[in-house]
């Protein structure tokens, strides 16, 4: 039995980092952890191959080899999924599908042969048993949550690890919070379940075999959702392991802003090697936070909290949303001012969306305000807004320009460096550089510092950092890559919004074009 594990292409969004990847000579952001996790769960006598279509397209030769295609996808990948389904169906290959896209909306995909939904640790063994017995059902579902302390070490050997920007592991699933626009609790529950520290160490030691790995993402819904066990088990073990094995990679993760309330936890994360954190800020408007039940962000000065995290040594990517029912016309300027003052290097802005499976989706649907099933790209929404639609899209474009144009990114990076504090830790991370990485760096400098139309902002950033924060030149180079990606994201958003709303946003487009001409 030949099994082809297929991962769909990510669309051109800031999450996909398509332009940054091209600049640094990589083809994918991270390997598909879900497929790599289920691979060891398949029978050993089944032959397995991984095909990530972010790295190479699915071909007829691939499908001629395969007896079954196992497909895993998120909502954002739906368009790519439908292209893959057409190819598989034309080739007559059996399709087995799982992942959040299908768990929420499997009924919208009638051409798929088998659905293995919810958590694969529960439903996949049931499918395999029935399939080998000759009587498989079409749909396998479970309301139970898996014991992920029994999950296998992912089959990283199936992936071309040197083609990815960073590696990926997962320690926990679930989140104790109930933000109404998030589907995490519906998928994984409110009580975070964790792997043992032995499991994580085994996964990291496997990743140490790949010299290209310089950053490992802990793809948790909220790493600090269960602080007690994190501080008692995983972090002490990671710190000790790092001292003993001296791995040359840092960690990144997703967590909530209340990390800043726990000094001990912040220090342990720094000692363990965590440097990059994604934090859902959403909005500086407390009405929007309260209405969406983003309770962990309330009753605090978010700017002060962000500065504290930066000063401790964390580099923040922040999530921001406009289009809440409570938003006023001034929210767009308020967001720009907040983001710029915060110094967050990588802000990710979106118009509010209602993903299937969320409380917000059901609420908007019951109000008759659902414009379509789902829309993931930054400049799209599936919600009929309370705010005037023209005002929403024009405001969103002005927000994107206000933070993503290189002149504005430069100011924000300068603000970051003025508030950033080098991590205070005795547990050092060796920063090894291979000859291949030197060549890729030269290539990246050429692409963003010579060939790119916005190159002057890159050199302004490098020169300013050299003068004022010389020891952080490496970060300035990384931020230059982010600047390149963010500007391309802004251009994509502008094109996307204008295409979907012809005539709706002509005025701000003209104003932005004039501003860009003046800054050129």
N, C-alpha and C positions, 0 to 999 in steps of 0.2 A: 504494500500500500504506500503510495507516494503522496505526501502531504505538503502542499505549498502554503506557507503562512504569509499572507499578503497584508501589507499595511498601506492604506491609501495616502495619496499626496495631500500635504497641508496647503491650504490656499494662501494667497499673498496677503498675510496680515502681519502685525508686529510680532505675534507669537511665533510665526513661522520663520522669521528672520532671514528670508530668502536672499536679500541683497547683502547682508552682513556675511552670510555663509559663502556667497560667491567671492566676496572680497578676500576672505581668509582661506580659500581653496577647500572648503568643506561642502558636502552635499546634503547633509541632514543635521538637524539640531540635536536630536538624541535618538537612540534606538528604541523600537517599539516594545516597551517593557511587558505589556500584556501578553503579546504573542511569545516573547522569550520566556515568560513564566509558565505558559501552558505547554510549551514544547516538551519539557521533561515529564509532563503528566500524560503524554501520549504513549501508547505501547512502544516498547523498545524495538519491536520488529517493523514498525512503520518508519519509512524513510522521511526525513524532514528537511525542508529548505525554507529559508526566509527570503522574501522579496519585499523590500521597502521601496515603494514606487517614488519616494522622494529621492532615491539614489539612482534608480534605473526603471524604465517603463516595463509594464507587464507585456510579454510577447507571446506569440502563438507557440513558440518552442517551449516556453514555461508551462503553458496550459497543456501541451501535448504530453509533457512529462507527468503532470499531476493527475492523480485519481480524485483528490478532493482539494478544494481551496478553503482554508480557514481564514476568515476575514474578521478583523477587529477594527472598530471605528468609533470616533466621537462625533457629536453633532456637526462640528465645523467641517468634517470631511465628507458630508453627504454627496456633494456633486461628484467628487472623485469616486466615491463608492458606486454611484449609479453607472459610471463609465466602466468600472471593473465588472460589475454585474452583467453588463451587455456583452463584454468579452467572454466571460465565463459561460454564459448561457449559449452564445454562438458556438463555443467549442464543446458544449455538452458536458461540462465539468460540474460535479456536485459541489454545492456551496454550503459551508457551515459558518454561521455568523454570530458574533458576540460583541460585547462592548456597550457603552452607554447609549449610543445612537439606537441600537436595536432593542436594548432593554426597555427604553421608553416607548418606542414606536415601531415595533416589529411588524405590525399589521400594514404598514405603508410599503412593505417590501415583499409582495406576493411571490416574486420569482426565486426567493431563497429556499433551499431545500430543508435546512435544519437551523433552528435557532438554539444556541446555548447561552442563556441569558443570566442576568444577575452575576453572582460571583462564581467564576469557573471552578474554584476548588470544590464547590458543591455540585454544580450541574454537569460539568464535563465528564467526570467518572460515570455518571448515570448514562450519558449519551454513548460513551465508548462501550460500556457493558451491553447496552441494547443493540448498538450497531454491530458488534461482533457476534451477538446472538441472532442477528438477522431480523430484528423487529424494532427498529428505531422509531421514536415518536418525532413529530415535526418540531415541537416546542418543549424546551426544558427550562423551567423557572423554579425559583425558590424564594420564599420570604425570609428564610433564615440567613444569618450572617456567618461567613466562613471563619474558621479558626486559622488565622494566617500564620500562626506559629508552626503550622504543618506545611506551609507553602515551600516548594522546592527552590533551590538556587536557580535563577534565570540562566537560560542557555546562551550566554553572551557569545559563545564560540560560533553561533549561527550568524552573527552580525559582523559587518565590516566596520569594526570599531574605529579604525583610523579615519573613516569618512565622516564621523560625527563630531560636532563641536564639543559635546560633553556626554558623559555616561549617566546612567540613571539607576537608582534603586528605590525601594519603598519600604518604610519602617512601619507605618500605621495606616489604617483606613478609618474614616469617620471624623466627625467634628461635633463638639458639644453645642455649637451655636445654631441659630435658626434663621439666618438671613433669608428673606422670602424669595429672592431671585436666584438662589443657589440650590442645585439638585444633589449636593453631597449627602445630606442627611437622608434623602429618599433612597439613594443608592446604597449607602454604607452605614447609616445609623448615626445616633448622637453619642454613642459610647465608643471612643476610639479603641480599636483593637490593634495589638502590636505584635511584631515579630520579636523573637528573642535576640539578645545582643550577639549570641553565637551565630545566628542566621546572617545578621548584617555583616559581621566580621568575615564570614565565609564569602559573601558576595563581594565585599571590598577587596579581599585577597585575590579573588578571581580577576577583578578589574586591574589589580596591580600588574598583571601579566601583560597589559597593553600599554606600551610606552607613550602612546599618544594621549592617554587620559590625563587631563589637567584639571578637570572640574567634574564633580559627581553631584547630580541633583537628587536630593531626597524628595521624591514626588509624592509627598504626603498631602492630604487635604489641609491639615493643620498640624505641623510637627509637634507643637506644644499643647495639643488638645488634651493630652494626659501628662501633665507636668510631673506628677509624682513618680511615675515609673520611668519617665524619660531621665529624670535627675538621679534616680536610684540605680537604674540598670544600664541604659544605652550610653549615656554621655560619659560616665566614669570609665566604661569599657573602651569607648572610642579614644578617649584621652590616653589611656594606658597603651592601647594598640598603636596609636600614632607615635608615642615615645619609643616604642620597641621597634616598629617596622619602618618608620620614617617615610611614609608614602608622599609622593610629589604631586598630590592633588588636594585642592580645597573642596569644600562642600557648599552647596546652595540648597535652599528649601523654601517652602511656603509656610507662613505662620501669621498669627494675629498681632495687632499692634500692642496688645497688653503684655507682650514680651518685656517691654520697657519697665514694667512694674516689678520685675523680679531680677534684682542685681546678680544674685547667685547664678540664675539660669543663663543670663547674658554672658557671664564670664565662662561658664562651662561650655557654652556653644562656641565661644571664641577659642577656648583651649582645644576643643575637639576639631577645629578647623573650619567652622562655618563662617562664611564671609558675605555671601550674597543671599538676600532674603526678599521674597515677594510678599508684600503686605497689601491687603485690600483696604485702602483709605476710603474710596468711593466718592465722598463729597465733604466739603467743609461746612455744609449746611446741616445743622442739627435736626431740622424737621425731616429732611430726607433720610438721615441715619435712623431716626426713631420710627419713621413710617415703614422702613424696610427691615426693621428689627436688627440693625447693626449695633447691638447694645454695647459691644466691647469697645467701640470707638466713641461712645458718648461720655459725658462728664470728664473730659480731659481736653487740654490744649494740644491738638494733634500736631501743630507745628513744633511745639516744645518736645513732644514725644519723638518725632522724627529726628530732630536735632540730637536728642539723647542717643538714639540708635546709631546715627552717623558717628557721633563722637566716641562711641564705644568701639567702633571699627566695622560696623555692618554697612554694606552698600545696598541700598533699597531700590527695588523695582516696585512701583506703586500702581494699583488699579484704581481707576476713577470712572465715574458714571454720571452722565447727565440725562435728563428726561424723566426724572421722578415726578410723580403727580404734584409734589409740593414745590417743585422748582419754579422760581420767578424768572423774569427776563434777565435779571442781573447775574444769574448763576454762571454764565459762561466767562464773564470777566472775573468773577469771584474765583472760579476754578483756575484760570490762568494765573492770577495773582498768587493764589495759594501754592500752586505747583512750582512756580518760579521761586517763591520765597523759601519753599521747603528744601530746594536743592536736590530733590530726588532725581538721580541721573536718568532713570528709565521710567517715565510715566506712561501708562497704557490707558488711553481714554476710549470709552465706548458710549454709544447711546444705549439706554436701558433696553434689555431684551427679556422676554419671558420664556426660558427654556422649558420644554416639555418635562413633566415630572416635578415641577416646582409649585409651591403654593401660589406664587405670582401668576403662573400660567393659568391655573384654575380660576383665580380671581379675575384676571383680565378676560378670560373666556366667558365667565358668567356675566360680565358687564357688557358683552358684545363688542369688545374693543380689540379683539385679536384680528390683525390684518392678514396674517398667514401663519403657517405652523411654526416656522422658526427662521431666523436670520442671524448669522453669526458675525459677519464682517463688521468692522468698527463703525462704518457709516450707515448701517442698516438697523432696522428694528421691526419686530412683528407686533408692536403695540401701537394702537391709535392713541396719540398723546393727548393729555389734557391741555398742554401748551399748544399754541398755534403751530401747525406743522412747519410752515415757512420759517417761523422764528427758531424752531428747534434745529432744523438743518443748517440754516445760516449761522446760528450760534455755535453749532458743533464745528463747522468749518473754521470759524474764527478762533475757537479753542484749539483746534489742531494746528493752525498756523502759529498761534501764540506760544505753543510749547515745542513744536517739531521743526520749525524753520531753523536752520543752523545758527542764525544770529541769536535766536532765543535759547537754543540748546547750549550755546557757548556761555551765556550769562548764568544759566542754571548750573552748569558744571563748575563755574567759578564759585558760585554760592556753596556748592557741595564741598569743594576743597577747603573753603574757609571755615567749615563746620566739622570736617572729618577729622577723626583722631585715629592714629595708627593703633591696631589691636595691641593691647598690653597683655602679653602672654609669654611664658617661658617655653611653650610647646611650638617650636618653629616648623614651618612647612618648607622643605627644600624646593627651590624653583629651578628645576633643571630645564635646559634648553637643548633640543636636538638640532642637528644640521638641517633637517627637513623643516623644522619650525622656523629657523632663521630664514630659509628660502621663502617660506610662506609669509613671513613678516615683511620681507622685501617686496613681495608681490602685493601685499595689502597696502603698503605705503604707496606703491605706484598707483594702485587703483583709487585710493581715496585722497592721496596727497598730490598727485600729478594729473591723472586722467579725469578726475571728477570735477564737475562744473562748480561745486561748492568747496573746492580745496582750500580756499583762503581761510575758511573758518577752522579747518583742521590745523593749519599751521599757526593760526592765532592761538588756538588752545594749547598746542605744544609749546609755543614760545612763552605764553603767559604762565603755564605751569612750571616751565624751566626757571623762570624768574622768581616765582613766588612759592612754589611747593616742589622743588626739584626731586625730592625722594619719591614723588608720586608720578613720575613720568610714564611708568608702565600703565598706570590707571588712565592717564590722559590719552594714551594710544588706544586703549580699549574703549574709552568714551568717544574717541574720534570715529571708531567703527560704529558705535551706537548712533552717533550723529548722522552718519551716512545712511544707516537703516531707517532712522526716524524720518529723515527728509523724504526718502523714497516712500515710506508709509503715508506721509502727509500728501504727497502727489497722488498716490493711489486712492486715498480717501477722497480727495478733491475730484478726481475723475469719476469715481464710483458714485458719489453723491450727485454730481451734475448729470450723470447718465440716467440715474433713477428718478431725478426730479428736474427734467428739462425746463429751463426758464425760471425755476424756483429760487436759484441761488446765484444768479448772474452778477448781482451787485457785489457781494463779498468776493467773488472770484476776480472781478475787475480790480477791486481794491487791493487784493493780495498780489495780483500780477504787477500792479503799480509799485507796491511796497518792495517786491522782489527786485524790480528793475532799479529802484533807487539804491538798494543794498548791494547790487552786483558790482 
